[in-house]
Amino acid sequence: MSSALNLSHEPVTKIASGKLTMWAFLASELMFFSGFFGAFIVLRNSNYEVFKAGSEQLSWVLALVNTFILIGSSLTMALAIYHLERQNTKLFRAFMGLSILGGFGFLIVKYFEYSAKYHHHLFPGQEEHTIFFSFYFLMTGFHAMHVIGGMIPMAYMLFRSYGKGGYPYPVKVETLGLYWHFVDLMWIFIFPALYLIFP
Amino acid sequence: MSHDHGNVLPSYLKVFFTLMALTLLTVAAAKLVHFPDVAFIPGYVINIAVGLAIAVVKVTAVMYIFMHLKFDNPMLRFFVYVPVFLFVVLSFALNILEKWTYHH
């Protein structure tokens, strides 16, 4: 008799249950960010001048650097999964480490960006561009929290991989990878929406 | 668990360089090019449409290759299609309602 209680895979779809759950979570995340984008589009159209003036205060160069960092971090994450599935623990560690570094790099650039905005009194509650900067801080702030939220389990997996036999659960890394790519994906929309589309 | 779709490394690198190039293209299209008005469509709308189109291409590449939608069970794609559809409906509905409410 074969074991009746193997719950790691759903029998019909053959999708690992953790992965399926992550996709459901990402679908809800997509709707979460959709709310911001929907409101952003409407208020932008009715307060075009305010949004344009606000956007001109942002540094698109820093955002461009951050885009490169996140895309690179997405690639190293994909490579980390690739090497873990082939039991190449050393390369897994290297690429996972690079992905975490990418997260740190992103947050450091973000820190400089935020502190510049603070010094110039560009934040909600001030007299000028308030509505634009509400969106700016909400959208980039939630995004930055997602970056931090991804780095914590990534650091844990890297730490665990130094134990005997390396990190034993490739599917978990793959599932976390989905989340990490999603963070990159959200940034791909936030970057043009906030920094670029006000000609 | 481990699903081999041949060697995926070349496609990872291809996606990576495509994303980098398209990012530069978005910036160039937004900062250097000011599209002229075409018929009843104002130029700035074309600028936005171009930026959005590039972003959609980039996101599709990330989802299909990095997130394995291309290789995994096609059922997973509905987790993307449905929210995206709802988002498009939401944006249009909000915009139209806003216009009806305040501009008529």
Boltz contact constraints between the chains, C-beta under 6 A:
constraints:
  - contact:
      token1: [A, 13]
      token2: [B, 73]
      max_distance: 6.0
  - contact:
      token1: [A, 13]
      token2: [B, 75]
      max_distance: 6.0
  - contact:
      token1: [A, 15]
      token2: [B, 73]
      max_distance: 6.0
  - contact:
      token1: [A, 23]
      token2: [B, 76]
      max_distance: 6.0
  - contact:
      token1: [A, 23]
      token2: [B, 79]
      max_distance: 6.0
  - contact:
      token1: [A, 27]
      token2: [B, 79]
      max_distance: 6.0
  - contact:
      token1: [A, 27]
      token2: [B, 83]
      max_distance: 6.0
  - contact:
      token1: [A, 30]
      token2: [B, 83]
      max_distance: 6.0
  - contact:
      token1: [A, 31]
      token2: [B, 83]
      max_distance: 6.0
  - contact:
      token1: [A, 34]
      token2: [B, 87]
      max_distance: 6.0
  - contact:
      token1: [A, 38]
      token2: [B, 90]
      max_distance: 6.0
  - contact:
      token1: [A, 38]
      token2: [B, 91]
      max_distance: 6.0
  - contact:
      token1: [A, 38]
      token2: [B, 94]
      max_distance: 6.0
  - contact:
      token1: [A, 41]
      token2: [B, 91]
      max_distance: 6.0
  - contact:
      token1: [A, 42]
      token2: [B, 94]
      max_distance: 6.0
  - contact:
      token1: [A, 42]
      token2: [B, 95]
      max_distance: 6.0
  - contact:
      token1: [A, 42]
      token2: [B, 98]
      max_distance: 6.0
  - contact:
      token1: [A, 64]
      token2: [B, 27]
      max_distance: 6.0
  - contact:
      token1: [A, 67]
      token2: [B, 23]
      max_distance: 6.0
  - contact:
      token1: [A, 71]
      token2: [B, 19]
      max_distance: 6.0
  - contact:
      token1: [A, 74]
      token2: [B, 66]
      max_distance: 6.0
  - contact:
      token1: [A, 75]
      token2: [B, 16]
      max_distance: 6.0
  - contact:
      token1: [A, 78]
      token2: [B, 12]
      max_distance: 6.0
  - contact:
      token1: [A, 78]
      token2: [B, 66]
      max_distance: 6.0
  - contact:
      token1: [A, 85]
      token2: [B, 2]
      max_distance: 6.0
  - contact:
      token1: [A, 171]
      token2: [B, 1]
      max_distance: 6.0
  - contact:
      token1: [A, 178]
      token2: [B, 67]
      max_distance: 6.0
  - contact:
      token1: [A, 181]
      token2: [B, 62]
      max_distance: 6.0
  - contact:
      token1: [A, 181]
      token2: [B, 66]
      max_distance: 6.0
  - contact:
      token1: [A, 181]
      token2: [B, 67]
      max_distance: 6.0
  - contact:
      token1: [A, 185]
      token2: [B, 59]
      max_distance: 6.0
  - contact:
      token1: [A, 185]
      token2: [B, 62]
      max_distance: 6.0
  - contact:
      token1: [A, 188]
      token2: [B, 55]
      max_distance: 6.0
  - contact:
      token1: [A, 188]
      token2: [B, 58]
      max_distance: 6.0
  - contact:
      token1: [A, 188]
      token2: [B, 59]
      max_distance: 6.0
  - contact:
      token1: [A, 189]
      token2: [B, 55]
      max_distance: 6.0
  - contact:
      token1: [A, 192]
      token2: [B, 26]
      max_distance: 6.0
  - contact:
      token1: [A, 192]
      token2: [B, 51]
      max_distance: 6.0
  - contact:
      token1: [A, 192]
      token2: [B, 55]
      max_distance: 6.0
  - contact:
      token1: [A, 196]
      token2: [B, 30]
      max_distance: 6.0
  - contact:
      token1: [A, 196]
      token2: [B, 51]
      max_distance: 6.0
  - contact:
      token1: [A, 197]
      token2: [B, 48]
      max_distance: 6.0
  - contact:
      token1: [A, 197]
      token2: [B, 51]
      max_distance: 6.0
  - contact:
      token1: [A, 199]
      token2: [B, 34]
      max_distance: 6.0
  - contact:
      token1: [A, 199]
      token2: [B, 44]
      max_distance: 6.0
  - contact:
      token1: [A, 199]
      token2: [B, 47]
      max_distance: 6.0
